[in-house]
Structures are given as C-alpha cells and as structure tokens.
Amino acid sequence: MDRFPSGFAVVDVETTGLRWRADRIIEVAVVRLDAAGNVVSEFSTLVFPERNPGASHIHGLSVEDLQGAPRFGEILSELLRHLDGAVFVGHNVQFDASFLREELLRAGIVMPRVPVLCTRDLSQTVLPKLGEYRLAACCRAFGIAQGPEHQALEDARATAKLFVRLWNEDIIQRDAPRDIEHARSVEWPSVDGPTRVYSREDAAKNRIVESSRMGELVASLPEGTTTNDIGGYLALLDDMLEDRHVTEEEAASAKEYIHAAGLLRDDVVRAHRTYLTNVARAALEADLAQGIGSADVAFVTRLLGLSEDDKTNALTNARDNHEMPLRRPSKPLQPGTTVCFTGDPVPSKSELTGRAVAAGLVVKESVTKKLDLLVVDQPQSMSAKAQKARSIGTRIMAVPVFLMHLKAMR
C-alpha cells in the first residue's frame, strides 16, 4: 500500500442516525493533507447501510440513492490507505471517529489509536466568544466558503480549510510536529483488493433509470388517441404506484395492459396527467401539509415520465377544481384493516397511529402474514419490516398515499 506523505486525514461521515453503536455510515469522505496543509488526495463514496438512511431531509439521501452503493467492506482498501499515517481531524471529531471505529469493528478491524484533532474544539479555543460552533458558523467566522452542508465531501473540504486556518495559530502549531510524528508511526491494517466508489452524482444518474421506465414505455407506444376508456389503466396506476416505486416487472405489466386495452400514446399520457392531477388535489389537502404533498407531486411526476410543465399544470388544475371530490382509490381501505408503520415518517408514527385508529383501522406493531398493510416512510424502504413484508407479499403503501386513503374514508 503506497503511503501518502505525513500529515492529516480530515474526515466527515453522514449516518443513518446519531447512535454510533446502532446506526450506520451512509457516506464517508477523507481529505488528505500534507504536513504543510496542502491537499494531496480526496476520497469519497456513498455506503449502503443495509437499512433505511434515516433523516433524508438532513443529508439528502434516500433509499433509492443508496441502492447501488458499495457496502462498507467494499471501500476498505482505499479508505484505510487515506487514513494511514495521518493525524485524524474532524469537526466534532468524536462523532466521526466513533462511527468509523464501529464500522471497522463490524468488518473485523480494530481502529488503531492515533492523534485526534477537533476543529470544533480548536475554534472554541481560538474564538472563545463566537457562541455557535457548528461547522457553518466557524467557516463564516473565518470567511471560508462552504459547499452544501451535510454532504460528506463538501463538509470534509470545508473542515480541511478551517483546520488549515486554525493550524496557523500558535496554540496548535506547537503540538503539530509531535502529533504528525506519532501518527506516522502508527500501523494501520491494509486490505487488498479494489475499492468500489459510488458518488452522489452516480446515484443521481441511476435515479433516472426508474423514472424513465414509464417514460420509455410511453415513448414506445404508437402515436395517436382513441375513445377507449382509461379508467382501468388509472386503477392499474393506483395499484402500481401506491408504494411509489416502479419495478421492471410492473412497467412490463403496464405495457401489456395498454396493448390489451387498445390504448395509444396520447391516451396513456392523458391517464398519467389525470393521475398526477389527483395526486396534486390530495397534496392541497391539510393532511398532506409539512411539505409532504409537494414532494409527492414532484416524485410522481418523475415516476410517470412527465415534465415540469405537466407538474405545474396538475397543480393549477388541482387548485382550480379544489371543490370537486377526489377520485376514490381503486382499492380503498376499509374499517378493520390492519396496518403497521415503519421507518421515521412525517407525520410521526404516533400521529399516523391516531389518524388510523380514528378512521377505524387496527394498528399492529409487527409484520405477520395476517397483516393487511405496511406503511413505509419512503419508497424502497430497507427496514426489517419492509423486507419481511416484501418477502411474504404484504401490501405496501407510501405515507402520502396512506393519507389520501384516510381522506377518502371520511
């Protein structure tokens, strides 16, 4: 393993939660600096956590984004090379170090004891009256430009710039040579084999694959329109999209139905727009506040292969016809239906439970073969409940769809 020059490894991780023993890393970045503070290398990748990604509204990563990411064991070779022989640096460094230590233990590797420097602690020493010591606040105090927050590579780069600025202070300089020499003497384990790297850009490209399935289906249809009824196809969309995920098999089944029903391209586009308008109608209801509705409209627009103009028109039509009753789901929920919730949904599980009980549903704590419905906090949920539900064929529904069903039950 080729070693980098002596210096510092500036580390940032994004995680599924705050508990390093229970939660997992979903993104890691290392900016390697030499002893003079110059950047000599960068390493960054998403990591598949084998569970839901947690607070997506913070780090911006969904299950969909992480589906193609490597597991932690697949990134070890290059990750360890970037950590080897360096002082470990981070902002609130114990958070990053604790998560890395636990992930390494899961992989059978004991993280060696190395010198650690925390830019948060150093900022408190250098700027005792700053008051707020989040990374963004510290960077602003020193006039350091920062990219999007809670992206591991951007945060690691900002932390590296902050560290170099702090490193010029005498209070840090006097201990730096000793720490660098100590870190150089520590032996890190090496792992042979290639490292698979998967960036946020890679995730964005792969998201297009699912969103293009229905778009490709429409593009493959003969042009034209008919007078044939699209009601059956709308019912199929209800069933297919209630978990807000389109599989290859579902797209193929949709194409078979379209051909059997004698529908042409304009018929299918009209059905997609009608469906989206109904989603937009529901999004305007109070039950879909807190940004849930607008996010769902955008998500369904993409799943159906529709355009931004289609989304805008759907929202306009929804507002103009807000007094008309919503189109009822093809398979409405009935009182007595058993339902279970998984993940970290918005609204919260407790609020969803209250609404479900008020509607006459029966809330269960676990997934069994007798359960009628599992409500997931996001499409393609990787929670243990979601995985079990898929394995036994339990009906799965996304939160916005569940709220629409509750509205229809009133």
N, C-alpha and C positions, 0 to 999 in steps of 0.2 A: 504494500500500500504506500504510494507516494505521499510524503508528508508535506503539508503546507509550511511556510515559514512560521517561526514563533510569533505568537500574537494573541488574538482574541476571537472567540466564536460568539457572535451576537445572535441570540435565539429567540424566536417567538412561536408560540403554538396557539391554534384555535381548537376548541374542545367541545364535546357534547354537553358539558356542564362544569361545575366548579369543584366537584369531588374527585380528587386525583386517584383515589383507590377504586372508585366505581365508574367514573366517566372515562371517555376515550379521546385521544387526539384525532382530529379530522383534517388538520393542516399543520405543517411544520416548515419553518424556514430558518436557514442559518446564513448569516453574512459573515464571511471570514475576513478579519483584518490582520495586517502585519503589525509588528511592534511599533511602527510609526503611525498607525491608524489608517493606512491605505487599504481599500477594498481589494482583496486578491481573488475572491471567489464568492459565488452565491449558490445556494441550494434551496429548492422549494418544491413542495409537492402536496397535493391533497392526499388524504389517507382514508381508506374505507374502514369505518369503525365497527362494522357488524351490528349496528343498531341505528336508531334514529339520530340525526345530527343535533338535536336539541334546539337551542334558541336561534332558529334561522333568521329571525328579524334582526339579530345582532351581527352574526358572521356572514349572513347572506348565502349560506349553503343549504341545499335541500337534499333529501334522499336521492332525488334524480341526479343531482350534481355529482354525488359520490359513488354512483353505481359502477362507474368504470375505473375508480381509483384503486391503487395498489393497497394491499394490506401492509401493516407495519413491517412485517418480516421481509417484504419485498423492497424496502427502501434502506435497509440497514447498512449495506456496503458503503454507499455514498454519504449517508448521514454520519456514520461513525468516522469516516475519513475527514469530514468537515469539523467534527468535534475534537479530533485527536490533537493533543499537544497545545491546546489553547485554553486561556482563561475563559470561563463560562460567564457570559454577560447577558442580562435581560432587564426588562422594565418590570418590577415586581418579580424578580428572578426566581424566587422560590416556587411560584406558580408553575413556570415553565419547567424548571428543574424537576419538580415533583412529578409532573405528568410524564416527562421523558424517563425518569427513573423507573416509574411503574410500568410503562410500555416496554422498556428494555427487560425488566424482570419477567414480564409475560413471554418475552422471546428467549428467556434463559440467559440473559446477560446482566451482570451486576455493574451498574454505573460506577466508575472509579471516583474517588474523592479528588476534586480539582478545585483550584481557587475560583471563587464566585464574586462577581461584582454586580451590583444592582443600580441601574441608572435612576430609579426612583429614590432610593436612599441617598445616593450621591447628590441628586437635585435638592433634597431636603437640607443637606449639609451646605451646599453652595448657595442656595436661595432659601434661607430659613423663613422668609416672610411671604413666600409665594402663595401659600394657603392651599391650593389644589395641586396635586402631583400626579394626575393622570398623564399618560404619555403625550396626549394632545396639548395639555396645558404646559407641560415642561418644554415641548418643542416651540410653542408660541413664545414662551418667555425668552428663548434664545434665538428667535427669528428663524427657526428651522422649518422648511416646507415639508409637509407630510401628505402622503397619498391617502387613499380611502382607509378609514380605520377598520380594524378587525379583519384585515387581510394579512396573513402571516408575513408574506414577503415585504409588503409595504410597511408594516409595523416594525419588522426587523431592520429594514433600511433606515427608518426614522430613528429607531433606538441606536443604531450604529452612529448616525450623525450626532445624536445627542451625546453619546458616550465620548466621541472624539472631542466635542466641545468641552465636556466636563473633564476629560483626561488632561486638558491643558492647565487645569487648576493644580496648584502645588499640593493640595491635600491628597490628591490621587497619584500624582507623579512620583511621590517619594516611595510608594509601595509597589509601583508598577514593575520595576525590574525583578524584584523578588517573586512576585506572582507569576510573571512570564516564565522565569526560570523553573519555578516549581511545576507549572502546568506542562512545560516541555518534558519534564522528567516522568510524568505520569504515563503509564502504559494503558492505552485503550485496546480493547479486543478488536480484531479485524474480522470481517465477514467476506468471504469470497463470493463472487457471482455478480451478475448485473443488477443494477438498480432501475426499477421502473418508476418513472416520474410522470405525474398527471397533474396538469395545471388547471387553474380556473378557466383559462381560455379553452383547454381541451374539453372541459365539462360543458362550456357554452356551445361548442361545436356539436357535441353529442346530444345535447338537448334538442337540437334541430331535427335529429333523426325521428324522435317520437312525434314532434309537432308536424313533421312533413308527411307522416303516414296517411292522414286523411286528405291532406293537400295533394299528395301523389295519386291517391285514389280518385279524387275529383278530376285531376288533370288527365287521367287515363280513360275517362268516360267519353262517349260520343257527344258532340255538341248538340244543343237543341233543347226543346222543352216539350212536355206533354200535358195532358189534362189528368193524368193519373194521380191518385190520392197519395199524399206524402205522410199521412197520419201514422201508418205502420212504421215508416222509417224514423219518424220522430220518437215513437215508442222504443225502437231499437236504440236510438241515441240515448234515451233515458237510461236504459239498462247498461249500455256500454260505458257511459261517462259518469255514472254515479260514484265511482271510485276515483274519478279524474285521472284515469290512466288508460291509454290505448295500446293494447298489445298487437303484435303482428297478426295473431290469430283473430282478434276482434276486427281488425281492419279488413282481413280477408273475408270474414263472415259478412261484414257490411257490404262489401263489393258483391258477394253472391246474392244478398237480399236485393240490392239495387237492380241487378240484372234480372232477377226473377220478377220484380215489380214493374219492370219496363221503364224505369226512370232514366232520364238523360241528365247531362251535366247541369243544366240550369235548374232542373227540379231539385237536385241534391244541394246545390248552392242555396236555393231558396229555403230548403229544410234546415240547413246549417244556420242561416241567418235568423230564421224563425226561432230555432232552439236558443241561439245566443240572445235574442231579444227577451225571451222568457227568463233566462239567467239574469239579464240586466234588470228586468222587472223585479225579480226577487231581491237583487242586490240593493234596490232602493228601499226595501222594507226595513223597518227598525231592527229586525232580528239579524240583519247582516251588516250591522254597523262595525266600528272599530277597524275599518279598512278591509274587512273580510270580503265584502261584496265586490269592491273594485278589483281586488287581487284575483278573485274568482273569475270575473268577466274577462280580464286580461289572459288568464290561464286557459279558459275555454276557447277564447279567440284563437290562441296558438294551437290548441289541440285539434281544432276543426280546420286548420289551414286557412283561416280567414285573415283579412288585412286590418290594419289600424283604422281605416275608413269604415270597415264593417263594424268594428267595435264602437266607434263614435256614433254611427247610425243606430246601432242597437240601443245605446244609452239614450239617444234622442227619442227614439220610438217608445222606449220604456217610460220616459218622463211624460211624453205626450198622451200616453194611454194608461196612465197610472191608476185610473179609476176602474179599469176593466179587470175582471177576475183573472188570477193567474191560471195558466193551463195546468190541470192536475197531472201529477206524475202517473206514468203507466202502471206502476205497481206501488200504490200508496201504502203507507204504514197504517196498521190497524191497532186499536186499543188491545193491550195484552201482548203485543210484540215484545220479545226480549231483546235487550240492547246492551252492549258493553262498549266502553270508551278506552282508547289507548293513546299514548303519547302525551304531549303537553299542549292541548288545544286552546284556541281562543274562539269563543268564551271558554272559561275554565271547565274542568270536569265537573266540579260542584254545580256550576251554573247550568251546564248541559244536563246534568242529572235532574236538577229541579225542573227544567223545562220538559224533560222526557216524562217524568212522573206526573206532572200537571196534564200532559197530553194522554195519559193512560197507559204509557209504556212501562215495562218492567225492567229495571236496571239490574244487570248482573255484573259481578266482579271479575269473572274469568270467561275464557272461550272454551266452550264444550260443543259437542255435536248437537246439543239441544238449543244452542244459541241461534237466534234468528238473524241478528245484525251486529256487526262490529263497525263502530265509527272511528276513523283514523284522523290524526291531526294533519297529515299531509299525504299526498299520493305516494305510492310505492313505499309506504312505511315499512321499516325493518324491525319494528318492535317484536318481542316474542309472541305477543298476542296476534299481531298481524300475520306473522309467518305461520302460526298454527291455523289461523282462520283460512289462509290460502290452501294449506295442506288438506283441510277437511271440507273445503268448498263452502265455507260460511259467506253469506252476503256481506260485502264491504262497501262502506259509503263514506265520502269525504264530509267534513264538518259543514261546509256551505250547503251541500245537498241535503244533509240531515235537517238543517234549519229550514230549508224550503219545504221538506216533507212535514215538519211540525206546523208550519204556516198553513199548509193545505189541509191539515187535520182539523183546524178550527172551524 
